Amino acid sequence: MADNSQKMSYHAGEAKGKTEEKTSNLMDRAGNAAQSAKESITEAGQQVRAKAAGAADAVKDATGMNK
């Protein structure tokens, strides 16, 4: 039969393992959220660049500089 200190040690190890697993899951979620935000920002930047290029081409066409 295990004595009290062995039981306490076992339960402490169990709690530590659960805490580490929860921390790992939270870190994964935070990493996924950061990656998603990065992708959204990149996409928005690409859309802005495309619109700016389109606007520049429209100005060039309007002023006859695109010939």
All heavy atoms as TSV, in Angstrom:
chain	resi	resn	atom	element	x	y	z
A	1	MET	N	N	0.838	-1.186	0.000
A	1	MET	CA	C	0.000	0.000	0.000
A	1	MET	C	C	0.879	1.245	0.000
A	1	MET	O	O	1.853	1.319	0.723
A	1	MET	CB	C	-0.889	-0.025	1.246
A	1	MET	CG	C	-1.972	0.971	1.241
A	1	MET	SD	S	-3.478	0.113	0.796
A	1	MET	CE	C	-4.564	1.411	0.552
A	2	ALA	N	N	0.522	2.181	-0.812
A	2	ALA	CA	C	1.297	3.412	-0.911
A	2	ALA	C	C	1.020	4.288	0.299
A	2	ALA	O	O	-0.102	4.370	0.783
A	2	ALA	CB	C	0.940	4.146	-2.175
A	3	ASP	N	N	2.062	4.917	0.787
A	3	ASP	CA	C	1.834	5.824	1.912
A	3	ASP	C	C	1.368	7.180	1.404
A	3	ASP	O	O	1.292	7.424	0.209
A	3	ASP	CB	C	3.078	5.929	2.800
A	3	ASP	CG	C	4.258	6.568	2.087
A	3	ASP	OD1	O	4.062	7.164	1.013
A	3	ASP	OD2	O	5.380	6.464	2.614
A	4	ASN	N	N	1.036	8.051	2.320
A	4	ASN	CA	C	0.462	9.347	1.976
A	4	ASN	C	C	1.377	10.170	1.081
A	4	ASN	O	O	0.912	10.827	0.159
A	4	ASN	CB	C	0.132	10.136	3.244
A	4	ASN	CG	C	-1.346	10.143	3.526
A	4	ASN	OD1	O	-2.131	9.636	2.734
A	4	ASN	ND2	N	-1.715	10.704	4.665
A	5	SER	N	N	2.666	10.185	1.356
A	5	SER	CA	C	3.569	11.018	0.557
A	5	SER	C	C	3.641	10.503	-0.876
A	5	SER	O	O	3.742	11.297	-1.821
A	5	SER	CB	C	4.967	11.072	1.187
A	5	SER	OG	O	5.588	9.810	1.166
A	6	GLN	N	N	3.555	9.196	-1.074
A	6	GLN	CA	C	3.556	8.653	-2.434
A	6	GLN	C	C	2.277	9.043	-3.168
A	6	GLN	O	O	2.310	9.384	-4.348
A	6	GLN	CB	C	3.714	7.131	-2.405
A	6	GLN	CG	C	5.105	6.676	-2.047
A	6	GLN	CD	C	5.184	5.174	-1.878
A	6	GLN	OE1	O	4.263	4.549	-1.354
A	6	GLN	NE2	N	6.284	4.591	-2.321
A	7	LYS	N	N	1.145	8.972	-2.472
A	7	LYS	CA	C	-0.127	9.372	-3.069
A	7	LYS	C	C	-0.105	10.854	-3.441
A	7	LYS	O	O	-0.544	11.246	-4.523
A	7	LYS	CB	C	-1.289	9.101	-2.103
A	7	LYS	CG	C	-1.643	7.652	-1.965
A	7	LYS	CD	C	-2.797	7.483	-1.005
A	7	LYS	CE	C	-3.082	6.025	-0.748
A	7	LYS	NZ	N	-4.163	5.853	0.238
A	8	MET	N	N	0.404	11.686	-2.532
A	8	MET	CA	C	0.475	13.122	-2.793
A	8	MET	C	C	1.392	13.396	-3.977
A	8	MET	O	O	1.088	14.232	-4.832
A	8	MET	CB	C	0.950	13.865	-1.539
A	8	MET	CG	C	-0.105	13.911	-0.453
A	8	MET	SD	S	0.465	14.585	1.132
A	8	MET	CE	C	1.168	16.126	0.663
A	9	SER	N	N	2.494	12.689	-4.044
A	9	SER	CA	C	3.433	12.867	-5.148
A	9	SER	C	C	2.780	12.463	-6.466
A	9	SER	O	O	2.922	13.142	-7.486
A	9	SER	CB	C	4.693	12.042	-4.895
A	9	SER	OG	O	5.608	12.198	-5.943
A	10	TYR	N	N	2.055	11.361	-6.450
A	10	TYR	CA	C	1.359	10.895	-7.647
A	10	TYR	C	C	0.348	11.946	-8.116
A	10	TYR	O	O	0.294	12.305	-9.292
A	10	TYR	CB	C	0.651	9.565	-7.366
A	10	TYR	CG	C	-0.230	9.123	-8.502
A	10	TYR	CD1	C	0.309	8.513	-9.624
A	10	TYR	CD2	C	-1.610	9.333	-8.463
A	10	TYR	CE1	C	-0.491	8.114	-10.685
A	10	TYR	CE2	C	-2.424	8.948	-9.508
A	10	TYR	CZ	C	-1.861	8.324	-10.621
A	10	TYR	OH	O	-2.663	7.939	-11.661
A	11	HIS	N	N	-0.452	12.446	-7.182
A	11	HIS	CA	C	-1.472	13.441	-7.534
A	11	HIS	C	C	-0.845	14.754	-8.003
A	11	HIS	O	O	-1.378	15.403	-8.908
A	11	HIS	CB	C	-2.428	13.686	-6.363
A	11	HIS	CG	C	-3.324	12.506	-6.097
A	11	HIS	ND1	N	-4.239	12.038	-7.018
A	11	HIS	CD2	C	-3.444	11.692	-5.016
A	11	HIS	CE1	C	-4.873	10.989	-6.516
A	11	HIS	NE2	N	-4.409	10.760	-5.303
A	12	ALA	N	N	0.286	15.123	-7.424
A	12	ALA	CA	C	0.979	16.335	-7.864
A	12	ALA	C	C	1.475	16.150	-9.299
A	12	ALA	O	O	1.352	17.051	-10.128
A	12	ALA	CB	C	2.141	16.647	-6.933
A	13	GLY	N	N	2.008	14.977	-9.587
A	13	GLY	CA	C	2.464	14.694	-10.955
A	13	GLY	C	C	1.306	14.687	-11.936
A	13	GLY	O	O	1.433	15.180	-13.061
A	14	GLU	N	N	0.192	14.133	-11.518
A	14	GLU	CA	C	-1.003	14.114	-12.346
A	14	GLU	C	C	-1.471	15.540	-12.649
A	14	GLU	O	O	-1.789	15.877	-13.794
A	14	GLU	CB	C	-2.105	13.349	-11.586
A	14	GLU	CG	C	-2.965	12.494	-12.425
A	14	GLU	CD	C	-3.976	11.721	-11.575
A	14	GLU	OE1	O	-4.314	12.142	-10.444
A	14	GLU	OE2	O	-4.419	10.683	-12.064
A	15	ALA	N	N	-1.518	16.371	-11.634
A	15	ALA	CA	C	-1.945	17.765	-11.799
A	15	ALA	C	C	-0.980	18.510	-12.714
A	15	ALA	O	O	-1.398	19.297	-13.573
A	15	ALA	CB	C	-2.034	18.457	-10.444
A	16	LYS	N	N	0.309	18.250	-12.540
A	16	LYS	CA	C	1.314	18.911	-13.382
A	16	LYS	C	C	1.116	18.520	-14.843
A	16	LYS	O	O	1.162	19.360	-15.743
A	16	LYS	CB	C	2.719	18.530	-12.927
A	16	LYS	CG	C	3.810	19.190	-13.735
A	16	LYS	CD	C	5.190	18.783	-13.251
A	16	LYS	CE	C	6.227	19.512	-14.089
A	16	LYS	NZ	N	7.272	18.661	-14.541
A	17	GLY	N	N	0.877	17.243	-15.091
A	17	GLY	CA	C	0.655	16.770	-16.459
A	17	GLY	C	C	-0.565	17.419	-17.094
A	17	GLY	O	O	-0.537	17.836	-18.244
A	18	LYS	N	N	-1.642	17.517	-16.336
A	18	LYS	CA	C	-2.862	18.152	-16.854
A	18	LYS	C	C	-2.632	19.629	-17.150
A	18	LYS	O	O	-3.097	20.147	-18.161
A	18	LYS	CB	C	-4.012	17.979	-15.858
A	18	LYS	CG	C	-4.549	16.562	-15.797
A	18	LYS	CD	C	-5.653	16.425	-14.781
A	18	LYS	CE	C	-6.137	14.990	-14.697
A	18	LYS	NZ	N	-7.182	14.813	-13.683
A	19	THR	N	N	-1.909	20.296	-16.259
A	19	THR	CA	C	-1.612	21.718	-16.462
A	19	THR	C	C	-0.765	21.917	-17.712
A	19	THR	O	O	-1.013	22.823	-18.510
A	19	THR	CB	C	-0.887	22.287	-15.229
A	19	THR	OG1	O	-1.733	22.116	-14.088
A	19	THR	CG2	C	-0.552	23.749	-15.409
A	20	GLU	N	N	0.240	21.062	-17.889
A	20	GLU	CA	C	1.094	21.164	-19.082
A	20	GLU	C	C	0.292	20.933	-20.352
A	20	GLU	O	O	0.498	21.617	-21.358
A	20	GLU	CB	C	2.256	20.172	-18.989
A	20	GLU	CG	C	3.307	20.574	-17.972
A	20	GLU	CD	C	4.378	19.514	-17.766
A	20	GLU	OE1	O	4.234	18.377	-18.274
A	20	GLU	OE2	O	5.362	19.827	-17.083
A	21	GLU	N	N	-0.630	19.978	-20.325
A	21	GLU	CA	C	-1.463	19.709	-21.496
A	21	GLU	C	C	-2.357	20.908	-21.814
A	21	GLU	O	O	-2.477	21.320	-22.978
A	21	GLU	CB	C	-2.318	18.465	-21.266
A	21	GLU	CG	C	-3.156	18.085	-22.465
A	21	GLU	CD	C	-4.007	16.851	-22.232
A	21	GLU	OE1	O	-4.031	16.324	-21.111
A	21	GLU	OE2	O	-4.663	16.425	-23.192
A	22	LYS	N	N	-2.973	21.483	-20.791
A	22	LYS	CA	C	-3.834	22.653	-21.007
A	22	LYS	C	C	-3.022	23.828	-21.541
A	22	LYS	O	O	-3.467	24.537	-22.449
A	22	LYS	CB	C	-4.536	23.056	-19.701
A	22	LYS	CG	C	-5.639	22.112	-19.299
A	22	LYS	CD	C	-6.285	22.544	-18.000
A	22	LYS	CE	C	-7.344	21.556	-17.573
A	22	LYS	NZ	N	-7.990	21.945	-16.307
A	23	THR	N	N	-1.832	24.026	-20.997
A	23	THR	CA	C	-0.966	25.112	-21.466
A	23	THR	C	C	-0.592	24.902	-22.921
A	23	THR	O	O	-0.631	25.832	-23.725
A	23	THR	CB	C	0.298	25.196	-20.593
A	23	THR	OG1	O	-0.078	25.427	-19.241
A	23	THR	CG2	C	1.219	26.305	-21.057
A	24	SER	N	N	-0.265	23.684	-23.260
A	24	SER	CA	C	0.099	23.360	-24.644
A	24	SER	C	C	-1.070	23.634	-25.584
A	24	SER	O	O	-0.887	24.215	-26.662
A	24	SER	CB	C	0.526	21.894	-24.745
A	24	SER	OG	O	0.818	21.559	-26.070
A	25	ASN	N	N	-2.270	23.248	-25.177
A	25	ASN	CA	C	-3.461	23.495	-26.001
A	25	ASN	C	C	-3.706	24.989	-26.181
A	25	ASN	O	O	-4.037	25.446	-27.283
A	25	ASN	CB	C	-4.693	22.827	-25.384
A	25	ASN	CG	C	-4.663	21.324	-25.516
A	25	ASN	OD1	O	-3.951	20.777	-26.348
A	25	ASN	ND2	N	-5.421	20.637	-24.682
A	26	LEU	N	N	-3.547	25.758	-25.108
A	26	LEU	CA	C	-3.745	27.208	-25.199
A	26	LEU	C	C	-2.704	27.840	-26.118
A	26	LEU	O	O	-3.020	28.730	-26.907
A	26	LEU	CB	C	-3.677	27.846	-23.814
A	26	LEU	CG	C	-4.874	27.597	-22.906
A	26	LEU	CD1	C	-4.599	28.129	-21.497
A	26	LEU	CD2	C	-6.125	28.251	-23.471
A	27	MET	N	N	-1.466	27.373	-26.026
A	27	MET	CA	C	-0.404	27.903	-26.885
A	27	MET	C	C	-0.691	27.568	-28.349
A	27	MET	O	O	-0.460	28.392	-29.235
A	27	MET	CB	C	0.958	27.350	-26.462
A	27	MET	CG	C	1.407	27.827	-25.094
A	27	MET	SD	S	1.574	29.610	-24.992
A	27	MET	CE	C	3.031	29.845	-25.960
A	28	ASP	N	N	-1.182	26.365	-28.604
A	28	ASP	CA	C	-1.548	25.990	-29.974
A	28	ASP	C	C	-2.651	26.908	-30.504
A	28	ASP	O	O	-2.588	27.370	-31.639
A	28	ASP	CB	C	-2.015	24.535	-30.039
A	28	ASP	CG	C	-0.881	23.535	-29.898
A	28	ASP	OD1	O	0.297	23.948	-30.020
A	28	ASP	OD2	O	-1.170	22.347	-29.672
A	29	ARG	N	N	-3.651	27.147	-29.681
A	29	ARG	CA	C	-4.754	28.027	-30.105
A	29	ARG	C	C	-4.260	29.438	-30.364
A	29	ARG	O	O	-4.678	30.083	-31.329
A	29	ARG	CB	C	-5.862	28.038	-29.053
A	29	ARG	CG	C	-6.710	26.802	-29.085
A	29	ARG	CD	C	-7.962	27.008	-28.259
A	29	ARG	NE	N	-8.166	25.830	-27.440
A	29	ARG	CZ	C	-8.857	25.800	-26.324
A	29	ARG	NH1	N	-9.415	26.898	-25.860
A	29	ARG	NH2	N	-8.996	24.703	-25.660
A	30	ALA	N	N	-3.392	29.937	-29.493
A	30	ALA	CA	C	-2.844	31.281	-29.680
A	30	ALA	C	C	-2.025	31.341	-30.965
A	30	ALA	O	O	-2.120	32.312	-31.719
A	30	ALA	CB	C	-1.983	31.672	-28.480
A	31	GLY	N	N	-1.249	30.298	-31.228
A	31	GLY	CA	C	-0.465	30.251	-32.460
A	31	GLY	C	C	-1.349	30.222	-33.690
A	31	GLY	O	O	-1.067	30.901	-34.685
A	32	ASN	N	N	-2.422	29.459	-33.622
A	32	ASN	CA	C	-3.357	29.395	-34.752
A	32	ASN	C	C	-4.038	30.748	-34.973
A	32	ASN	O	O	-4.224	31.174	-36.118
A	32	ASN	CB	C	-4.414	28.310	-34.509
A	32	ASN	CG	C	-3.842	26.914	-34.585
A	32	ASN	OD1	O	-2.761	26.695	-35.130
A	32	ASN	ND2	N	-4.551	25.954	-34.019
A	33	ALA	N	N	-4.401	31.418	-33.893
A	33	ALA	CA	C	-5.037	32.732	-34.015
A	33	ALA	C	C	-4.063	33.739	-34.619
A	33	ALA	O	O	-4.444	34.536	-35.480
A	33	ALA	CB	C	-5.516	33.214	-32.646
A	34	ALA	N	N	-2.810	33.676	-34.199
A	34	ALA	CA	C	-1.803	34.593	-34.746
A	34	ALA	C	C	-1.585	34.333	-36.230
A	34	ALA	O	O	-1.478	35.267	-37.028
A	34	ALA	CB	C	-0.490	34.450	-33.982
A	35	GLN	N	N	-1.537	33.060	-36.611
A	35	GLN	CA	C	-1.348	32.716	-38.020
A	35	GLN	C	C	-2.532	33.196	-38.855
A	35	GLN	O	O	-2.365	33.727	-39.949
A	35	GLN	CB	C	-1.156	31.199	-38.183
A	35	GLN	CG	C	-0.923	30.745	-39.606
A	35	GLN	CD	C	0.355	31.303	-40.218
A	35	GLN	OE1	O	1.341	31.508	-39.534
A	35	GLN	NE2	N	0.330	31.554	-41.510
A	36	SER	N	N	-3.721	33.025	-38.323
A	36	SER	CA	C	-4.921	33.477	-39.026
A	36	SER	C	C	-4.912	34.990	-39.204
A	36	SER	O	O	-5.244	35.500	-40.276
A	36	SER	CB	C	-6.161	33.035	-38.244
A	36	SER	OG	O	-7.329	33.477	-38.886
A	37	ALA	N	N	-4.519	35.714	-38.165
A	37	ALA	CA	C	-4.444	37.174	-38.257
A	37	ALA	C	C	-3.405	37.590	-39.289
A	37	ALA	O	O	-3.641	38.502	-40.079
A	37	ALA	CB	C	-4.099	37.765	-36.892
A	38	LYS	N	N	-2.281	36.906	-39.286
A	38	LYS	CA	C	-1.218	37.212	-40.253
A	38	LYS	C	C	-1.725	37.013	-41.687
A	38	LYS	O	O	-1.487	37.838	-42.566
A	38	LYS	CB	C	-0.006	36.321	-39.993
A	38	LYS	CG	C	1.127	36.535	-40.962
A	38	LYS	CD	C	2.269	35.566	-40.688
A	38	LYS	CE	C	3.338	35.671	-41.749
A	38	LYS	NZ	N	4.363	34.658	-41.607
A	39	GLU	N	N	-2.434	35.912	-41.910
A	39	GLU	CA	C	-2.969	35.632	-43.241
A	39	GLU	C	C	-3.993	36.685	-43.650
A	39	GLU	O	O	-4.013	37.119	-44.809
A	39	GLU	CB	C	-3.569	34.230	-43.278
A	39	GLU	CG	C	-2.518	33.140	-43.199
A	39	GLU	CD	C	-3.093	31.748	-42.964
A	39	GLU	OE1	O	-4.328	31.591	-42.925
A	39	GLU	OE2	O	-2.287	30.811	-42.809
A	40	SER	N	N	-4.835	37.116	-42.710
A	40	SER	CA	C	-5.836	38.141	-43.012
A	40	SER	C	C	-5.170	39.463	-43.375
A	40	SER	O	O	-5.582	40.136	-44.328
A	40	SER	CB	C	-6.753	38.356	-41.814
A	40	SER	OG	O	-7.519	37.200	-41.569
A	41	ILE	N	N	-4.144	39.822	-42.636
A	41	ILE	CA	C	-3.429	41.070	-42.908
A	41	ILE	C	C	-2.721	41.001	-44.257
A	41	ILE	O	O	-2.747	41.961	-45.032
A	41	ILE	CB	C	-2.433	41.383	-41.773
A	41	ILE	CG1	C	-3.218	41.752	-40.512
A	41	ILE	CG2	C	-1.472	42.491	-42.157
A	41	ILE	CD1	C	-2.387	41.821	-39.262
A	42	THR	N	N	-2.112	39.861	-44.542
A	42	THR	CA	C	-1.431	39.688	-45.830
A	42	THR	C	C	-2.420	39.820	-46.978
A	42	THR	O	O	-2.160	40.497	-47.970
A	42	THR	CB	C	-0.726	38.317	-45.884
A	42	THR	OG1	O	0.245	38.263	-44.838
A	42	THR	CG2	C	-0.047	38.082	-47.205
A	43	GLU	N	N	-3.580	39.177	-46.831
A	43	GLU	CA	C	-4.602	39.248	-47.876
A	43	GLU	C	C	-5.100	40.676	-48.061
A	43	GLU	O	O	-5.265	41.155	-49.193
A	43	GLU	CB	C	-5.766	38.321	-47.524
A	43	GLU	CG	C	-6.819	38.254	-48.606
A	43	GLU	CD	C	-7.945	37.292	-48.271
A	43	GLU	OE1	O	-7.723	36.333	-47.506
A	43	GLU	OE2	O	-9.061	37.516	-48.767
A	44	ALA	N	N	-5.314	41.381	-46.954
A	44	ALA	CA	C	-5.773	42.776	-47.042
A	44	ALA	C	C	-4.724	43.633	-47.736
A	44	ALA	O	O	-5.055	44.476	-48.582
A	44	ALA	CB	C	-6.062	43.316	-45.642
A	45	GLY	N	N	-3.461	43.405	-47.421
A	45	GLY	CA	C	-2.384	44.149	-48.066
A	45	GLY	C	C	-2.334	43.900	-49.557
A	45	GLY	O	O	-2.125	44.832	-50.354
A	46	GLN	N	N	-2.542	42.651	-49.949
A	46	GLN	CA	C	-2.541	42.318	-51.379
A	46	GLN	C	C	-3.707	43.005	-52.088
A	46	GLN	O	O	-3.564	43.483	-53.214
A	46	GLN	CB	C	-2.610	40.801	-51.568
A	46	GLN	CG	C	-1.324	40.100	-51.171
A	46	GLN	CD	C	-1.459	38.588	-51.132
A	46	GLN	OE1	O	-2.563	38.048	-51.118
A	46	GLN	NE2	N	-0.335	37.899	-51.091
A	47	GLN	N	N	-4.855	43.054	-51.442
A	47	GLN	CA	C	-6.017	43.718	-52.033
A	47	GLN	C	C	-5.763	45.215	-52.194
A	47	GLN	O	O	-6.107	45.802	-53.231
A	47	GLN	CB	C	-7.260	43.473	-51.183
A	47	GLN	CG	C	-7.762	42.045	-51.247
A	47	GLN	CD	C	-8.925	41.792	-50.307
A	47	GLN	OE1	O	-9.342	42.676	-49.558
A	47	GLN	NE2	N	-9.449	40.586	-50.334
A	48	VAL	N	N	-5.132	45.824	-51.197
A	48	VAL	CA	C	-4.825	47.258	-51.274
A	48	VAL	C	C	-3.843	47.515	-52.412
A	48	VAL	O	O	-4.022	48.458	-53.192
A	48	VAL	CB	C	-4.259	47.772	-49.925
A	48	VAL	CG1	C	-3.661	49.165	-50.070
A	48	VAL	CG2	C	-5.343	47.755	-48.864
A	49	ARG	N	N	-2.801	46.659	-52.516
A	49	ARG	CA	C	-1.825	46.829	-53.603
A	49	ARG	C	C	-2.486	46.698	-54.963
A	49	ARG	O	O	-2.208	47.460	-55.884
A	49	ARG	CB	C	-0.697	45.799	-53.480
A	49	ARG	CG	C	0.383	46.207	-52.496
A	49	ARG	CD	C	1.614	45.331	-52.611
A	49	ARG	NE	N	1.382	43.939	-52.244
A	49	ARG	CZ	C	1.405	43.465	-51.008
A	49	ARG	NH1	N	1.654	44.279	-49.999
A	49	ARG	NH2	N	1.179	42.194	-50.774
A	50	ALA	N	N	-3.379	45.725	-55.100
A	50	ALA	CA	C	-4.062	45.515	-56.381
A	50	ALA	C	C	-4.938	46.724	-56.731
A	50	ALA	O	O	-4.959	47.168	-57.889
A	50	ALA	CB	C	-4.903	44.239	-56.336
A	51	LYS	N	N	-5.643	47.251	-55.738
A	51	LYS	CA	C	-6.490	48.425	-55.987
A	51	LYS	C	C	-5.635	49.637	-56.347
A	51	LYS	O	O	-5.996	50.418	-57.228
A	51	LYS	CB	C	-7.355	48.729	-54.768
A	51	LYS	CG	C	-8.478	47.731	-54.589
A	51	LYS	CD	C	-9.315	48.031	-53.370
A	51	LYS	CE	C	-10.389	46.974	-53.192
A	51	LYS	NZ	N	-11.227	47.229	-52.019
A	52	ALA	N	N	-4.502	49.802	-55.664
A	52	ALA	CA	C	-3.621	50.933	-55.965
A	52	ALA	C	C	-3.047	50.805	-57.370
A	52	ALA	O	O	-2.973	51.792	-58.105
A	52	ALA	CB	C	-2.490	51.005	-54.938
A	53	ALA	N	N	-2.671	49.600	-57.768
A	53	ALA	CA	C	-2.154	49.389	-59.121
A	53	ALA	C	C	-3.243	49.683	-60.149
A	53	ALA	O	O	-2.978	50.306	-61.185
A	53	ALA	CB	C	-1.639	47.961	-59.279
A	54	GLY	N	N	-4.463	49.254	-59.865
A	54	GLY	CA	C	-5.586	49.528	-60.764
A	54	GLY	C	C	-5.856	51.021	-60.874
A	54	GLY	O	O	-6.106	51.537	-61.967
A	55	ALA	N	N	-5.772	51.712	-59.759
A	55	ALA	CA	C	-5.988	53.161	-59.772
A	55	ALA	C	C	-4.879	53.859	-60.559
A	55	ALA	O	O	-5.146	54.783	-61.334
A	55	ALA	CB	C	-6.044	53.698	-58.344
A	56	ALA	N	N	-3.652	53.408	-60.384
A	56	ALA	CA	C	-2.539	54.010	-61.125
A	56	ALA	C	C	-2.706	53.781	-62.622
A	56	ALA	O	O	-2.464	54.689	-63.432
A	56	ALA	CB	C	-1.216	53.426	-60.634
A	57	ASP	N	N	-3.124	52.586	-62.994
A	57	ASP	CA	C	-3.362	52.301	-64.415
A	57	ASP	C	C	-4.489	53.164	-64.964
A	57	ASP	O	O	-4.420	53.651	-66.100
A	57	ASP	CB	C	-3.685	50.812	-64.622
A	57	ASP	CG	C	-2.457	49.918	-64.467
A	57	ASP	OD1	O	-1.314	50.447	-64.550
A	57	ASP	OD2	O	-2.637	48.706	-64.267
A	58	ALA	N	N	-5.530	53.376	-64.173
A	58	ALA	CA	C	-6.647	54.218	-64.612
A	58	ALA	C	C	-6.183	55.649	-64.842
A	58	ALA	O	O	-6.575	56.295	-65.827
A	58	ALA	CB	C	-7.773	54.177	-63.579
A	59	VAL	N	N	-5.324	56.149	-63.964
A	59	VAL	CA	C	-4.788	57.507	-64.134
A	59	VAL	C	C	-3.936	57.577	-65.391
A	59	VAL	O	O	-4.037	58.523	-66.172
A	59	VAL	CB	C	-3.988	57.945	-62.882
A	59	VAL	CG1	C	-3.212	59.231	-63.155
A	59	VAL	CG2	C	-4.923	58.105	-61.676
A	60	LYS	N	N	-3.095	56.564	-65.581
A	60	LYS	CA	C	-2.253	56.531	-66.768
A	60	LYS	C	C	-3.102	56.495	-68.043
A	60	LYS	O	O	-2.794	57.166	-69.025
A	60	LYS	CB	C	-1.307	55.333	-66.740
A	60	LYS	CG	C	-0.184	55.468	-65.725
A	60	LYS	CD	C	0.678	54.211	-65.717
A	60	LYS	CE	C	1.738	54.265	-64.642
A	60	LYS	NZ	N	2.507	53.010	-64.585
A	61	ASP	N	N	-4.155	55.674	-68.020
A	61	ASP	CA	C	-5.055	55.602	-69.183
A	61	ASP	C	C	-5.726	56.958	-69.418
A	61	ASP	O	O	-5.849	57.422	-70.552
A	61	ASP	CB	C	-6.133	54.521	-68.968
A	61	ASP	CG	C	-5.574	53.102	-69.083
A	61	ASP	OD1	O	-4.474	52.944	-69.646
A	61	ASP	OD2	O	-6.248	52.175	-68.596
A	62	ALA	N	N	-6.186	57.586	-68.357
A	62	ALA	CA	C	-6.903	58.852	-68.473
A	62	ALA	C	C	-5.989	59.968	-68.977
A	62	ALA	O	O	-6.429	60.872	-69.674
A	62	ALA	CB	C	-7.516	59.234	-67.128
A	63	THR	N	N	-4.738	59.913	-68.622
A	63	THR	CA	C	-3.808	60.979	-69.008
A	63	THR	C	C	-3.016	60.639	-70.262
A	63	THR	O	O	-2.213	61.433	-70.732
A	63	THR	CB	C	-2.814	61.274	-67.883
A	63	THR	OG1	O	-2.073	60.092	-67.591
A	63	THR	CG2	C	-3.525	61.783	-66.640
A	64	GLY	N	N	-3.241	59.442	-70.822
A	64	GLY	CA	C	-2.551	59.026	-72.032
A	64	GLY	C	C	-1.112	58.574	-71.792
A	64	GLY	O	O	-0.346	58.448	-72.731
A	65	MET	N	N	-0.742	58.333	-70.554
A	65	MET	CA	C	0.623	57.914	-70.246
A	65	MET	C	C	0.815	56.406	-70.378
A	65	MET	O	O	1.923	55.908	-70.245
A	65	MET	CB	C	0.979	58.327	-68.803
A	65	MET	CG	C	1.025	59.814	-68.596
A	65	MET	SD	S	1.310	60.269	-66.862
A	65	MET	CE	C	2.889	59.537	-66.558
A	66	ASN	N	N	-0.220	55.666	-70.658
A	66	ASN	CA	C	-0.153	54.210	-70.689
A	66	ASN	C	C	-0.013	53.697	-72.115
A	66	ASN	O	O	-0.373	52.585	-72.402
A	66	ASN	CB	C	-1.400	53.619	-70.017
A	66	ASN	CG	C	-1.121	52.282	-69.363
A	66	ASN	OD1	O	0.030	51.918	-69.182
A	66	ASN	ND2	N	-2.158	51.575	-69.004
A	67	LYS	N	N	0.500	54.518	-73.026
A	67	LYS	CA	C	0.607	54.092	-74.427
A	67	LYS	C	C	2.010	53.752	-74.791
A	67	LYS	O	O	2.963	54.113	-74.265
A	67	LYS	CB	C	0.083	55.204	-75.327
A	67	LYS	CG	C	-1.401	55.398	-75.134
A	67	LYS	CD	C	-1.926	56.468	-76.051
A	67	LYS	CE	C	-3.423	56.628	-75.791
A	67	LYS	NZ	N	-4.031	57.572	-76.619
